[in-house]
């Protein structure tokens, strides 16, 4: 697991999430711990190191 800090695309607050390094490519939705809005998380790991990270709002 890797703790990663980033800015929420809704409230712009700095938040942290634990990322699972055992899965090379992932896309999932997790709520912001501050404003509770859903964030689409996309991560790519290479050799258990974070290679790419995106946190996007979900258009409804």
Secondary structure by P-SEA (a helix, b strand, c coil): cbbbbbbccccccbbbbbbbcccccccccccccccccbbbbbbbbccccccbbbbbbbcc
